[in-house]
Amino acid sequence: MSTPDNTPRPAGLIKRLAALFYDSLLLLALWFIAVALVLAFNHGQAIAPHNPLLTTYLMFVAFFFYGWFWMHGGQTLGMRAWKLQLRNLRPGALSWWQIMLRFLVAVPSGLLFGLGYLWLLVDRKHLSWHDRYSETTIVQLDENPLRYRRGGA
């Protein structure tokens, strides 16, 4: 699914949303574990609804979930399932700054009725709001990069 000059093409909206759905299931499981840890430190007592500290904590968990995967290969598990990869539009590797900007803009991109995601349908380079702001893009791969080779070669 590369262009004639052998550069991967931008990923489409449906595949991005499918990968996001897969990742949301993983993130939900991670949030359950994160809240269980908080309950252990709160002597098993329930946490007040709409607690800003809990919300902030869960946002940090989500940020580090996505950030770790993006920094280590550019793919979350959902992105790997759909053969998508996060790439830097600038020369060089992704930075934590770009990942933070991407995450902080992706949240309102989705919460504003998905307008930030839908933007890629009208953008000339097929970039969403968070792609543009963080100078990154998600591309469609022909096949996933090999992480480990068998046989030592």
C-alpha positions in Angstrom: 0.0 0.0 0.0 2.9 2.3 -0.8 2.9 5.1 -3.3 4.9 4.8 -6.5 7.9 6.4 -4.9 7.8 3.7 -2.2 6.7 6.0 0.7 3.8 4.6 2.7 0.5 6.4 2.2 -1.4 8.1 5.0 -3.8 5.7 6.8 -7.5 6.1 6.2 -10.1 7.2 8.7 -11.8 3.7 9.1 -8.5 1.9 9.9 -7.4 4.7 12.3 -10.8 4.4 14.2 -10.6 0.6 14.2 -7.1 0.7 15.7 -8.3 3.3 18.2 -11.2 0.9 19.2 -8.8 -2.0 19.7 -6.5 0.3 21.8 -9.4 1.6 23.9 -10.2 -2.0 25.0 -6.6 -2.4 26.2 -6.6 1.0 27.8 -9.8 0.2 29.6 -8.2 -2.9 31.1 -5.2 -0.9 32.1 -7.5 1.7 33.7 -9.1 -1.1 35.8 -5.7 -2.1 37.1 -4.7 1.6 37.7 -7.9 2.2 39.7 -7.4 -1.1 41.7 -4.0 0.2 42.7 -5.5 3.5 43.9 -8.1 1.6 45.8 -5.4 -0.4 47.6 -3.8 2.9 48.7 -7.2 4.3 49.7 -7.9 1.3 52.1 -10.4 -0.1 49.7 -12.7 2.9 50.0 -14.5 4.2 46.9 -13.2 7.3 45.3 -15.5 10.2 44.9 -17.0 10.6 41.4 -15.5 13.3 39.3 -12.4 13.5 41.5 -10.0 15.7 39.5 -6.9 13.8 40.9 -8.3 10.5 39.7 -9.1 12.0 36.3 -5.6 13.4 36.0 -4.1 10.1 37.1 -6.1 8.2 34.4 -5.1 10.7 31.7 -1.4 10.2 32.7 -1.9 6.4 32.4 -3.4 6.9 28.9 -0.6 9.2 27.9 2.1 6.8 29.0 0.2 3.9 27.4 0.2 5.5 24.0 3.5 7.3 24.5 5.4 4.1 25.3 4.1 2.3 22.3 4.7 5.3 20.0 8.2 5.7 21.2 9.0 2.0 20.8 8.2 1.2 17.2 5.5 3.8 16.4 2.7 1.2 16.9 0.2 0.5 19.6 -1.2 -3.1 19.6 -4.3 -1.8 17.7 -2.1 -0.1 15.1 -0.1 -3.2 14.7 -3.3 -5.3 14.1 -4.2 -2.9 11.3 -0.7 -2.4 9.9 -0.5 1.3 10.9 2.5 3.2 12.1 3.1 6.6 13.6 5.8 8.5 11.7 7.5 11.8 12.2 6.9 14.4 9.4 10.3 15.9 10.3 13.6 14.2 9.9 14.6 12.1 12.9 12.9 10.0 15.6 9.7 10.9 17.4 10.2 13.0 20.5 8.3 12.9 23.8 7.3 16.5 23.0 5.6 15.5 19.8 3.9 12.6 21.5 2.6 14.9 24.2 1.3 17.4 21.7 -0.3 14.6 19.7 -2.0 13.2 22.8 -3.2 16.6 24.1 -4.7 17.6 20.7 -6.2 14.1 20.0 -8.3 14.2 23.1 -10.3 17.3 22.0 -10.2 16.1 18.4 -12.3 13.1 19.5 -14.4 14.9 22.0 -15.5 17.6 19.6 -17.7 15.1 17.7 -14.6 13.6 16.1 -14.0 16.8 14.0 -10.2 16.5 14.5 -10.3 13.0 13.0 -12.8 13.9 10.3 -10.5 16.7 9.2 -8.3 14.2 7.4 -11.1 13.7 4.9 -10.7 17.3 3.7 -7.0 17.8 4.3 -4.8 17.8 1.2 -2.2 15.6 3.0 -4.8 13.5 4.8 -3.7 14.8 8.3 -5.9 15.1 11.3 -5.6 18.0 13.7 -3.3 16.1 16.0 -1.2 15.0 13.1 -0.7 18.6 12.0 -0.1 20.0 15.4 2.5 17.4 16.4 4.1 17.1 12.9 3.4 13.4 12.8 1.3 11.1 10.7 -0.1 7.6 10.7 0.8 5.6 7.6 -0.5 2.4 6.2 2.2 -0.3 6.0 2.3 -3.2 3.6 3.5 -5.4 6.4 4.5 -4.8 10.0 8.2 -4.4 10.7 9.8 -7.5 12.2 10.7 -7.0 15.8 12.6 -10.2 16.4 14.2 -12.5 13.9 14.3 -16.2 14.4 17.5 -18.2 14.1 19.7 -15.3 15.3 20.2 -13.8 11.8 
